[in-house]
């Protein structure tokens, strides 16, 4: 059992005067390589394909984990930013409420609110 590869040659480093009336892009010959396949058993080929399959699946898994990790970091940043903004707005509302209550009691305002 042999594996064969045939590569057609369309360009040869010969001047057109030596080639005669052969068209320029016509096949002018070829190279054939024969590889003995006895050394490649069926089990060896299956193992190689399974190994390549696992490497591909592992690469996809690694890529997916990295993609999810980056997405989670982005979501965490957005979520933390919105929490900080909401907390600051709540603190401003509470300070305004305290100032209003102090004003109703006739006391001086405690918080200076800058917007």
BELFEN-V855316 format. One record per pair of residues at least 6 apart in sequence whose C-alpha atoms are under 8 Angstrom apart, sorted by the first residue. I is the first residue (numbers start at 1). J is the second residue. D is the distance in whole Angstrom. If there is no record, write none. Layout:
# BELFEN-V855316
i=I j=J d=D
i=I j=J d=D
This chain:
# BELFEN-V855316
i=1 j=36 d=6
i=1 j=37 d=6
i=1 j=38 d=6
i=2 j=34 d=6
i=2 j=35 d=5
i=2 j=36 d=5
i=2 j=37 d=5
i=2 j=38 d=8
i=3 j=34 d=6
i=3 j=35 d=5
i=3 j=36 d=6
i=3 j=37 d=6
i=4 j=32 d=7
i=4 j=33 d=6
i=4 j=34 d=5
i=4 j=35 d=6
i=5 j=32 d=6
i=5 j=33 d=5
i=5 j=34 d=7
i=6 j=30 d=7
i=6 j=31 d=6
i=6 j=32 d=4
i=6 j=33 d=7
i=7 j=30 d=6
i=7 j=31 d=5
i=7 j=32 d=7
i=8 j=27 d=6
i=8 j=28 d=8
i=8 j=29 d=6
i=8 j=30 d=4
i=8 j=31 d=7
i=9 j=27 d=6
i=9 j=28 d=6
i=9 j=29 d=5
i=9 j=30 d=5
i=9 j=31 d=7
i=10 j=24 d=8
i=10 j=25 d=6
i=10 j=26 d=6
i=10 j=27 d=5
i=10 j=28 d=6
i=10 j=29 d=7
i=11 j=24 d=8
i=11 j=25 d=7
i=11 j=27 d=8
i=11 j=28 d=7
i=12 j=28 d=7
i=92 j=113 d=7
i=95 j=111 d=6
i=95 j=113 d=8
i=96 j=111 d=8
i=96 j=113 d=8
i=98 j=110 d=8
i=99 j=109 d=5
i=99 j=110 d=6
i=99 j=111 d=7
i=100 j=109 d=8
i=102 j=108 d=7
i=102 j=109 d=6
i=102 j=110 d=8
i=103 j=109 d=6
